[in-house]
Amino acid sequence: MASGGKKDRRRGARERLLAEREEEARRVRRRGRLLVGGALVAVLALAAGVGLYASRSAGSGAGEAGGKPFVRPAHTAGEDGVVVPYGRQDAKDLVSVWLDPRCPFCAGVETGLGAAFKERADAGDYRVEYHFATFLDGALGGKGSKRALNALGAAVNEDPGKFMDYLRVLYENHPERESDDRFGSTATLLDLAGRVPGLRGPGFDAAVEELTYMPWVDRVARAFHRSGKKGAPVVEANGEEVGVLTGRGLETITPEAFGRLVAAHPRT
């Protein structure tokens, strides 16, 4: 009887622990969006979720980098090429953008302001530096963030302008929900690349199919984790974080309003 009582107590303790973990997971999911500076941001880690992110920051696609040599895409910057720049080094203003390929709110930023970023960079006014995260693979399962970033690495290796165009195409055809792992499909990534003139070719296709840049993807993801950013999207003008989402769904402020924000945060 005593033995049965101990078993019942152990079973009850396990059930309580499981229930507590499930409730914590529900709380983390409910808090999956934060309103920060007027912008909705995908949360990487809150309270107990910090441990979850730290332990799973590589995402479920981490194994795909195993055994592959590190290859740094051409036209990247920073240690190990973890930053993708576009525009002149001596441009007047620096715009820094942090995105996760699976994040709908990141898609809102790029579809709303990406064309203006490129236009102003082409004019010599801005230098845009892209930083990427892949935390949604770890949080939700799947491979879409990492595989999309691998494909973006293949695109910037071909040409920075093609990278910019491909980034726009990906986000214009973005799954509405983070849980949709559409970008985990190589066929989808290649099909969308076909909409960028001149991007598809033997070198690009092989890099996407063979996951050539996965070790680079992992280093980019680790750099995001070390940055201390709490989520994505994040946009900075000359080192100062600025809110670019209006709070109405995925809507961003206008390019003109963004230009005023940049002017209000001059480079020092």
C-alpha positions as CSV (number, residue, x, y, z in Angstrom):
1,M,0.0,0.0,0.0
2,A,2.8,2.3,0.9
3,S,4.6,1.4,-2.4
4,G,1.5,2.2,-4.3
5,G,1.2,5.5,-2.5
6,K,4.7,6.5,-3.5
7,K,4.0,5.6,-7.1
8,D,0.9,7.7,-7.1
9,R,2.8,10.6,-5.6
10,R,5.5,10.3,-8.2
11,R,2.9,10.0,-11.0
12,G,1.1,13.1,-9.6
13,A,4.4,15.1,-9.4
14,R,5.2,14.2,-13.1
15,E,1.7,15.2,-14.1
16,R,1.9,18.5,-12.3
17,L,5.3,19.2,-13.8
18,L,4.0,18.4,-17.3
19,A,1.0,20.7,-16.7
20,E,3.3,23.5,-15.5
21,R,5.5,23.1,-18.6
22,E,2.4,23.1,-20.9
23,E,1.1,26.2,-19.2
24,E,4.4,28.0,-19.5
25,A,4.5,27.1,-23.2
26,R,1.0,28.6,-23.6
27,R,2.2,31.8,-21.8
28,V,5.2,32.1,-24.1
29,R,3.0,31.7,-27.2
30,R,0.5,34.3,-25.9
31,R,3.4,36.7,-25.3
32,G,4.8,35.9,-28.8
33,R,4.3,39.5,-29.8
34,L,5.4,42.6,-27.8
35,L,4.6,46.2,-28.5
36,V,8.0,47.9,-28.3
37,G,8.3,51.6,-29.4
38,G,5.1,51.3,-31.5
39,A,6.3,48.2,-33.3
40,L,5.1,44.6,-32.9
41,V,8.1,42.4,-32.3
42,A,8.5,38.6,-32.3
43,V,9.6,37.6,-28.9
44,L,12.7,35.4,-28.6
45,A,12.7,35.0,-24.9
46,L,10.7,36.1,-22.0
47,A,11.1,35.0,-18.4
48,A,11.4,31.2,-18.6
49,G,11.4,31.4,-22.3
50,V,15.0,32.5,-22.2
51,G,16.2,29.0,-21.5
52,L,14.1,27.7,-24.3
53,Y,15.7,30.1,-26.8
54,A,19.2,29.6,-25.5
55,S,19.0,25.8,-25.8
56,R,17.2,25.8,-29.2
57,S,18.6,28.9,-30.8
58,A,20.2,26.9,-33.6
59,G,16.7,25.7,-34.6
60,S,15.8,22.3,-36.0
61,G,17.8,22.9,-39.1
62,A,21.1,22.9,-37.2
63,G,22.0,19.4,-38.2
64,E,22.0,20.4,-41.8
65,A,25.2,22.3,-41.3
66,G,27.0,19.3,-39.7
67,G,30.2,18.3,-41.6
68,K,30.0,21.0,-44.2
69,P,32.9,23.4,-44.6
70,F,32.3,27.0,-43.7
71,V,31.8,29.1,-46.8
72,R,31.4,32.8,-46.5
73,P,29.2,34.4,-49.2
74,A,30.8,37.1,-51.2
75,H,29.7,40.7,-50.6
76,T,29.1,40.2,-46.9
77,A,30.6,42.1,-44.0
78,G,31.6,41.7,-40.4
79,E,33.3,38.8,-38.7
80,D,32.5,35.6,-40.7
81,G,30.3,37.7,-43.0
82,V,27.4,37.8,-40.7
83,V,26.1,41.1,-42.0
84,V,24.7,41.6,-45.5
85,P,25.3,45.3,-46.5
86,Y,23.8,47.2,-49.4
87,G,25.0,50.6,-50.4
88,R,28.2,52.7,-50.2
89,Q,30.4,52.5,-47.1
90,D,30.6,56.3,-47.0
91,A,26.8,56.8,-47.2
92,K,25.5,59.6,-45.0
93,D,23.1,57.4,-43.0
94,L,23.2,53.8,-41.8
95,V,20.0,51.8,-41.6
96,S,20.3,48.5,-39.8
97,V,17.6,45.8,-40.1
98,W,17.1,42.6,-38.1
99,L,14.7,40.0,-39.6
100,D,13.7,36.4,-39.4
101,P,12.7,34.9,-42.8
102,R,9.6,33.3,-41.4
103,C,8.4,36.3,-39.5
104,P,5.2,38.0,-41.0
105,F,6.0,41.3,-39.2
106,C,9.5,41.2,-40.8
107,A,7.7,40.7,-44.1
108,G,5.7,43.8,-43.3
109,V,8.8,45.9,-42.8
110,E,10.5,44.7,-46.0
111,T,7.4,44.9,-48.2
112,G,6.5,48.3,-46.8
113,L,10.0,49.9,-46.7
114,G,12.4,47.7,-48.5
115,A,12.0,49.5,-51.9
116,A,12.7,52.8,-50.2
117,F,15.8,51.3,-48.5
118,K,17.1,50.2,-51.8
119,E,16.2,53.4,-53.6
120,R,17.9,55.6,-51.0
121,A,21.0,53.3,-50.9
122,D,21.2,53.4,-54.7
123,A,21.2,57.2,-54.5
124,G,24.1,57.1,-52.0
125,D,22.0,58.3,-49.0
126,Y,21.8,55.1,-47.0
127,R,23.9,52.1,-46.3
128,V,21.6,49.3,-45.3
129,E,22.9,46.4,-43.2
130,Y,20.8,43.3,-42.8
131,H,21.1,41.0,-39.8
132,F,19.2,37.8,-39.7
133,A,17.7,35.5,-37.0
134,T,16.4,31.9,-37.3
135,F,14.7,31.6,-33.9
136,L,11.3,30.7,-35.3
137,D,12.7,27.3,-36.5
138,G,13.7,26.6,-33.0
139,A,10.5,27.9,-31.4
140,L,8.0,26.4,-33.9
141,G,9.9,23.5,-35.5
142,G,10.8,23.3,-39.2
143,K,13.6,24.5,-41.4
144,G,12.2,27.5,-43.3
145,S,14.2,30.3,-41.6
146,K,17.5,28.6,-42.0
147,R,16.9,27.3,-45.5
148,A,15.6,30.7,-46.7
149,L,18.7,32.4,-45.2
150,N,20.9,29.8,-46.9
151,A,19.2,30.8,-50.2
152,L,19.7,34.5,-49.4
153,G,23.4,33.8,-48.8
154,A,23.5,32.2,-52.2
155,A,21.8,35.3,-53.7
156,V,24.2,37.8,-52.1
157,N,27.1,35.6,-53.3
158,E,25.9,36.2,-56.8
159,D,25.2,40.0,-56.5
160,P,24.0,42.4,-53.7
161,G,21.3,43.8,-56.0
162,K,19.9,40.3,-56.7
163,F,20.0,39.7,-52.9
164,M,17.8,42.7,-52.4
165,D,15.4,41.7,-55.1
166,Y,15.2,38.1,-53.8
167,L,14.6,39.2,-50.2
168,R,11.6,41.3,-51.5
169,V,10.3,38.3,-53.5
170,L,10.5,36.0,-50.5
171,Y,8.6,38.4,-48.3
172,E,6.0,39.2,-50.9
173,N,5.2,35.5,-51.0
174,H,5.5,35.0,-47.3
175,P,3.3,32.5,-45.4
176,E,0.8,34.3,-43.3
177,R,1.6,32.3,-40.2
178,E,5.0,31.6,-38.7
179,S,3.9,28.0,-38.2
180,D,3.7,27.5,-42.0
181,D,7.2,26.2,-42.9
182,R,6.8,27.0,-46.6
183,F,10.4,28.2,-47.0
184,G,11.6,24.8,-45.8
185,S,10.9,23.6,-49.3
186,T,13.9,23.8,-51.7
187,A,11.6,23.7,-54.7
188,T,9.7,26.8,-53.3
189,L,12.9,28.7,-52.7
190,L,14.1,28.0,-56.3
191,D,10.8,28.8,-57.8
192,L,10.7,32.2,-56.1
193,A,14.3,32.8,-57.1
194,G,13.2,32.4,-60.7
195,R,11.3,35.6,-60.4
196,V,14.5,37.6,-59.9
197,P,16.1,38.2,-63.4
198,G,19.5,36.5,-63.7
199,L,19.5,34.9,-60.2
200,R,18.9,31.3,-61.2
201,G,22.0,29.5,-62.5
202,P,24.1,26.4,-61.8
203,G,26.0,28.0,-58.9
204,F,23.0,29.5,-57.1
205,D,20.9,26.4,-57.6
206,A,23.6,24.1,-56.3
207,A,24.1,26.3,-53.2
208,V,20.3,26.1,-52.4
209,E,20.0,22.4,-53.1
210,E,23.2,21.4,-51.3
211,L,22.7,23.8,-48.4
212,T,26.2,25.2,-49.1
213,Y,25.9,28.2,-46.7
214,M,24.4,26.4,-43.7
215,P,27.5,26.8,-41.5
216,W,27.4,30.5,-42.3
217,V,23.7,30.5,-41.4
218,D,24.5,29.1,-38.0
219,R,27.1,31.9,-37.4
220,V,24.6,34.5,-38.5
221,A,22.0,33.1,-36.1
222,R,24.6,33.1,-33.2
223,A,25.5,36.7,-33.9
224,F,21.9,37.6,-33.6
225,H,21.7,35.9,-30.2
226,R,24.8,37.7,-29.0
227,S,23.4,41.1,-30.2
228,G,21.0,41.1,-27.3
229,K,18.1,41.9,-29.6
230,K,14.8,40.6,-28.0
231,G,13.1,39.8,-31.2
232,A,12.5,40.8,-34.8
233,P,11.8,42.9,-36.7
234,V,14.1,45.6,-35.4
235,V,15.1,48.7,-37.4
236,E,17.8,51.2,-36.4
237,A,18.6,54.6,-37.9
238,N,22.3,55.4,-37.2
239,G,22.3,53.1,-34.2
240,E,19.1,54.3,-32.7
241,E,16.1,51.9,-32.7
242,V,13.1,53.4,-34.4
243,G,9.5,52.1,-34.6
244,V,8.4,51.5,-38.2
245,L,5.2,49.4,-37.7
246,T,2.1,51.3,-37.0
247,G,0.4,48.7,-34.8
248,R,-2.2,48.0,-37.4
249,G,-1.4,44.5,-38.5
250,L,1.7,44.4,-40.8
251,E,1.4,48.1,-41.9
252,T,4.5,50.2,-41.8
253,I,4.9,54.0,-41.7
254,T,5.4,55.6,-45.1
255,P,8.9,55.9,-46.7
256,E,8.6,59.7,-46.2
257,A,7.9,59.3,-42.5
258,F,10.9,56.9,-42.2
259,G,13.1,59.5,-43.9
260,R,12.1,61.9,-41.2
261,L,13.0,59.4,-38.5
262,V,16.4,59.0,-40.1
263,A,16.9,62.7,-40.2
264,A,15.9,63.0,-36.5
265,H,18.7,60.5,-35.6
266,P,21.8,61.8,-37.5
267,R,24.9,59.8,-37.7
268,T,27.6,60.8,-35.2
